[in-house]
Each structure stands twice: as structure tokens, then as C-alpha cells.
């Protein structure tokens, strides 16, 4: 496992290099004049606009600009936001914990709900429960998350009194994760408010992963429920819950773990619209605002962080295979 881990970690810089080249190339393709407008007033002279372009080196050839960007990146400098006039690395440290909180909450809902629905559907194959579960799975992967988020937000505004704005003052943050900071502050009311604010976007964001996990769990469970060792376990008098959880689910764990890891990676990098709609102050909303302002330093940094998170999550999932199934070896 040590050699496998070393090889995977050595592949990470190559992957990030490719991602950085792609992200930088897309930003470079935007005319410098449009990028400069993000950092100046609306009514600005051509001379001031040109000065902004020269100051940032956007008038230089592509390879010169990319080499400079790559050197800064290796030194830990992710650049400065032209619109916000702030250090991008500092902004990411402030924004990413909120995205992690939302992604983990969504993944917990999706994993628990999807696995339970998938097990029940496989156990009652062909029944009304199975058909209803698969109908939900089809609808869940078909409904656009941004539309669902908009509808849920309108419902909250019209009928519910769930807060959409953070209840934690910025000067009392420790981890920048609202629920954790509320627990550290030993404030039950603040924790309840933060939890209610978290659960609404978390349930919306969990819609697609829950449906996908349910379908994969059902397929994996159906494959093992007819196996000889499952029939043997039943013949020995084991209860159905023990057969399903201790024998069938354990054998079906690999594809379920794979899809859970993939969906968590997507959640860490794909919560842009949900964060924007629910005014969740995370990385997704930060990147979306930067895109609208043609402020590409935050976009490039956000893409790198999302790609790194996705790669690391999948690495952890791959490393878990031998523990889930001793027959698997990491070559």
C-alpha cells in the first residue's frame, strides 16, 4: 500500500499541472481589456485601462504569463483578486470550510438515505416499494438542482421561518464552520439556528447523489442477494437484517464506496449554484462571483482546489478497498 500511495501522490502534481494549464488557458483567452475592467471604475480612461493591463502583465505572450503564474503557484501565491483587491489564498482559507461543511452534510444525507433506499428496493424487488424507489431515483437525477433550489428557497421565504443568513458574527469564528463554531461557543440556540440553516441547502444538494447511490446500491445488492453464502446464512437461521447488513451489504460495499467517493468529490467542487442561491458563503459562491466579474485569479485557484479535493477524496476511497474487501490488493 505504501508504494501505491507514493505513486498516486506523485501523480497529483502532474494532474494539477494539467488543470492549471487548462484553467489559465481559458482565462488567457479572455481579452485583457475585459479582465482589467473588473478592477477599475466603470468610467475609466483608456490610459488607466492600459496601465492595469501592463501592471498585471496581461500584455505579455502566453508562455511568459503562464511561467510567471506557475512560479507564483509553486511559491504558494495564488494571485490577487482584481475585483475584491484581496489575496486569493486568504480568501480560499476563509471560504472553503463552509463548502466542506455543506458538502459533508449533503453527503451524509445522500449516503445514509441512498443506501437505505437501495437496500429496501433490492430486498423488495418488483414490489410497489421497489418501483417507487426507482421512480424517485429517476426523478432525482433528472430534476435540475438549481431549479429545485430556487423552488425550495421561494417556499422558505413564503411559508417557513428558516434563516438564510449566518447567525454567527464573523469576529467569533474559529473554524469558519458554523455548526462547529456554535458548539465551541457552547451556544445551543446558535447551534440550532446554524443547523436549520445548513439542512435546507444540504437536502437540496443531496438530491442527485442520493438518487445515484440508491441505484448503485440496489444493483450491487441484487448481485449478491442470490449468492450461495447469502442463502447459507439464511439457512442457518440468521435474521433478514443480519443477512442484509452483515453479509450482503458488506460484499456490495466496493461499488457503493466508489460512487460515494465520486459524489463527495462532485459536491466539493460542484455546489456553485446551490451556494449562490442560498447565499452560502463558500467557495462555490466565491468562484461564481469572480466568473461574473471576469476576475480570473479566484477562478483559477478555485478550480485547483476543487480538482485537488476530488483527487484526494478518490485516493482515500481507493485506499479503503482492502479494508472493505480483503481480497482486493493495491498493485
N, C-alpha and C positions, 0 to 999 in steps of 0.2 A: 504493500500500500504506500510505503514511503516513496518508492521510485515513481509510482503512478502519480502521486500528489505533486512530486517535483516536476514531472513532465507537464502536468496540467498548469501548474503555476508559471512555468517557463513559456507556455503558450499564451498566457494572459497579456504580456506586453505586445506581442505580435497582433493580437486581436484589437487591443486598444489603439495601436498604431494605425490599423486599417480604419477603425471607426473615426479616429481623429482626422485622418486624411479625407474621408468622405464628408464629415461634418464641416471641415474647413473649406473643402472644395465647394460645397453648397453655399456657404457664407461668402466666399470669394466671388461667386458668380453674380451676386447682387451688386449693382453699380455702387461705387464708393459714395456718390452723392446721396443716394438714398440712405446708406448706413450713417453718413455724417449728420443727416437731419435728425437722428434720434438724440443727438447730444447738443443741439443748438436750438435757439428760439425759432418760432415759425417764420418770422420775418427777419431774414439774415442776408447779408450781402454775399455775393459770390466769393469775395476775398476771404471772408470768415469761414465760409464753407470749405474753400480750398485749404485754408490753414488747418482745419480739423482733419482733413484727409491726409495732409502731409505729416501732421503730428502723430497720427496713428500708423503711418507707413502704408496706407492703402493704395498709394500710387506706385508702389514698387512691384516688380514681377512676382508671379505666383510662388515660385520656388523660394525666393528671398523671404517673402512673407511667411510661408509655411515653416521654413527653417527657423525663423525667429520665434514663431509660435511654439514649435516643438521644443526649442531650447528653454523657453519660459515654462512650458509644461513640465519638462523634466526637473526644473528647479522648484516646482510646486506653485508656480504663478499661473493662475487660470485667467488672468486678464482683469480688466475693469469694465463695469457696466457703463456704457455711454449714457444711457437714459438716467439711471439711478445715481451715477457718479460714485459708485461704491466698489469695493473689492469683491470679485465674484466668489472666491474661495470662502470669504467670510459669510457671504450671503448663503452659500450652499450649506455651510455648517448650521446656519440658523433655520433653513427651510427643510432640509432632508429629514430631520427627526419627525416632523409632522406627517410626512409622506410615509415613513416607516410605520408610524402608529396606525394610520388609516389602512395601509396595505396588510399589516398583520391582523388587524381586527377583521377586515374583509376576508382574509384567507382562513381565519379561524371559523367564521360563519360558513364559508363555502366548503371547507374540508369536512367539518362535522355534518353539516346538512347534506352535502353531496354523497358522502359515504353511507349515511343512514338511508337516504332515499335509494341509492344504488343497491344496497343490501336488501331492503324491503322489496324492491322491484324484482330483483333476481329470485328471491325466495318465493314470491307470489307470481311467478312468470305466467303471462297470459291472462291474469285476472284484471279486474277493473282498476285495482291499485297500480298494477304494472303499467296499464295503458295511460292512467292519469299522470304517473311519474314521467313517462316518456313524452307525453304531451307537454308537460311543464319544461322538460329538458329541451324540446324543440323550440318552444316559445322563448325560453331563457336565452338561447344562443341566437335567436332571430331579432329580438327587440333591441333597438339601439340604446346603449346605456345613457347617452346624452339626453335622449327623449324621455326615458324613464326618470332620469334625474330632474329634468325640468318639471315633469308632471308631479313628482313627489314634492319638489320644492313649492310648487303652487298650492298643493294640498296642505302643506305645513303652514304656509302663510295664511291660507283661508280658514283652516279649521283647528290647527294644533298650535300649542304654545311652546314648541321645542325651539331652543335658542340656536341661531345660526352663526352667532358671533362668539368668539372666545370669551370665557368668563374669567380668565386668568390674566391679571395685569402683567405686561412684559417685564417689569422690574422684579417679579417674583418667580421667574423661570429658572429652573436648574437644568433640566434635561431637554426642555422645549417639547416634551411630550405631555400634553395637558393632563391626562389621567394620572400619569406617574407623578407629575409635579403637585397635583392635588393631594395625592396620597402622602407625598413627602411633607406637604404643609399640614397634614393631619386635619384636613377640612372636608368632612363628609358631604356637606352641601355642594361645595365646589366640585368634588369628585362626581356627584350625581349629575350636576349640570354638564360637566365635561363628557361624561359617559353618554348622556342623552344626545348631546351634540355629535358625538362620534358615531353612534349606532345608525343614524339615518343614512349618511353617505356610505357607511360600511356595508349596510344591507343592499343599497343600490349597486355599489361596486362589486358585490359578491354575486350578483345575479348570473352573469355569464360563467364565471368559474364554477359556481355550484352546479349549474346545468351540465357543464363539461365533465366535472368529476363524477356526477351521478351516472352519466352514460358510460364512462370508462369503468367505474366500479361495477355496474351491472354486467357489462361484458366480461370483466375479469372473474366475477363471482360465478356467472353461468358456466364459465370454462372449467372451474374447479368443483362445482357442486355435484357434478356427475362422476367425479374421480373415485377410484376404489377406496382410498383411505377415508374419504368422507362417508361412504356407505359403511365402511368398517366401524367408524366412530359411532354412527347411528346404531349399528347392530350391537355395539357394546352397551347401549342404553344411555349414552350422553344426551343431554337436553339439546334442543334446537339452538338455543342461544350459544351454548358452548361449542357446538359444531360450527355454527356460522362465524363466531368471533375467533375461537382458538385454532380452528383448522382451516376453514375456507378462506377467511379474510387474511390470515397470515400468509397463505400461499399466493393470494392475489395481491399482495402488498406492493410488488415491484412496479407494475404499471400504474397503480394508484399513486405511489410516491413520485413517480416520474411526472405525472400530469399535475400533481400538487406543486412540485417544484417549478415547473414551467409556468403555471398560472401565477404563482407568487412573484416570479420574475417579471411577468407581464404587468402585474399590479404595481410593482415598484416603479416601473417605467411608463405605465400607461394610464395613470389616474389624472391626466391633464384636464380633461373636460369635466370630470366629476369634481375635482378640486376647485375649478373655476366657477362652476355653477353654485356650489355650496359655500363658496368663499372660504375654502380651506387653505390656510396659509402654508402650503407645502411647496415642494419642488415643482410639481406639475403646474400649479398656478403661476409660479415664478417664471418658468420657461414660456408658458403661453403668453404672458405679458411681454416678455422680451421678443417673442416672434412678432407680435403685433406692432412693436415699436422698431422693428429692424435692428434690434440690439443683439448682435450675434455672439458676443463673448459668453453671456449666460447660457445661450442655446447650446453652444459647443460644449461647455462644461457640463451642462445638464445631460446631454447625450452621453458623454463619457461616464458620468456617474451611473446613469441608468444601465448602460452596457456592462459596466463593472459589476453592478448589483446582480444583474441577470446571470452573468458568468459565474459569480461566486455562489449564488443560490443553486445553480445546476451542479456545480462542483460538490457542494455539500450533499446533494441528493445522490450523486454518483458514489460518493464515499460511503453512503449509508447502505448501499446494496448488500455488501457482505454481512451486515448485521441483520438485515431483513431476511436474507436467504443465504445460509452458509454455503450453499452450492455455488454461489457466484464468487468468482475471483477477479480481481482487478489486474489486468495484464498491462 
